[in-house]
Amino acid sequence: MSVTGVTAFNAVLYTGLHYTGAINATLVNATTPVTTAVIAWLVIGEQITRRRRDPRPQAAPGRVDA
């Protein structure tokens, strides 16, 4: 299921790029994690914990390596 979801998402995103600009595609990609968390909260009741609301500590190692 995840393979088809990723494939379908990318196919739809790249098809949409033919009809819109790069800024709109960037906004879609930037808001995907938030949208996914909200849909998971609404559909299956998954908790949005403090750790999920604030990803800065998880992103810190990537900034150090760069």
C-alpha contacts under 8 A as a table, 3 or more apart, distances in Angstrom:
res1	aa1	res2	aa2	distance
1	M	4	T	5.34
1	M	5	G	6.12
2	S	5	G	4.92
2	S	6	V	6.07
3	V	6	V	5.30
3	V	7	T	6.06
4	T	7	T	4.99
4	T	8	A	5.83
5	G	8	A	5.13
5	G	9	F	5.94
6	V	9	F	5.11
6	V	10	N	6.14
7	T	10	N	5.32
7	T	11	A	6.07
8	A	11	A	5.06
8	A	12	V	6.06
9	F	12	V	5.28
9	F	13	L	6.01
10	N	13	L	4.96
10	N	14	Y	6.00
11	A	14	Y	5.33
11	A	15	T	6.04
12	V	15	T	5.05
12	V	16	G	6.02
13	L	16	G	5.04
13	L	17	L	6.33
13	L	25	A	7.21
14	Y	17	L	4.98
14	Y	18	H	7.01
15	T	18	H	5.59
15	T	19	Y	7.44
16	G	19	Y	5.30
16	G	20	T	6.29
16	G	25	A	7.93
17	L	20	T	5.15
17	L	21	G	6.20
17	L	22	A	6.91
17	L	25	A	6.72
18	H	21	G	7.82
20	T	24	N	6.74
20	T	25	A	7.69
21	G	24	N	5.68
21	G	25	A	6.73
22	A	25	A	5.06
22	A	26	T	6.08
23	I	26	T	5.04
23	I	27	L	6.26
24	N	27	L	5.05
24	N	28	V	6.30
25	A	28	V	5.07
25	A	29	N	6.26
26	T	29	N	5.11
26	T	30	A	5.99
27	L	30	A	5.02
27	L	31	T	6.10
28	V	31	T	5.39
28	V	32	T	6.11
29	N	32	T	5.31
30	A	33	P	7.23
31	T	34	V	5.43
31	T	35	T	6.07
32	T	35	T	5.06
32	T	36	T	5.98
33	P	36	T	5.12
33	P	37	A	6.22
34	V	37	A	5.15
34	V	38	V	6.21
35	T	38	V	5.19
35	T	39	I	6.11
36	T	39	I	5.20
36	T	40	A	6.09
37	A	40	A	5.11
37	A	41	W	6.14
37	A	48	I	7.18
38	V	41	W	5.00
38	V	42	L	6.15
39	I	42	L	5.04
39	I	43	V	5.85
40	A	43	V	5.28
40	A	44	I	5.52
40	A	45	G	6.41
40	A	46	E	5.72
41	W	44	I	5.85
41	W	45	G	4.39
41	W	46	E	4.58
41	W	47	Q	6.24
41	W	48	I	7.11
42	L	45	G	5.66
42	L	46	E	7.75
48	I	52	R	6.03
48	I	53	R	6.71
49	T	52	R	5.27
49	T	53	R	6.32
50	R	53	R	5.00
50	R	54	D	6.21
51	R	54	D	5.47
51	R	55	P	6.58
52	R	55	P	6.10
54	D	57	P	7.43
55	P	58	Q	5.30
55	P	59	A	6.23
56	R	59	A	5.02
56	R	60	A	6.09
57	P	60	A	5.23
57	P	61	P	7.88
58	Q	61	P	6.87
59	A	62	G	5.48
59	A	63	R	6.69
60	A	63	R	5.17
60	A	64	V	6.34
61	P	64	V	5.07
61	P	65	D	6.25
62	G	65	D	5.25
62	G	66	A	6.23
63	R	66	A	5.26
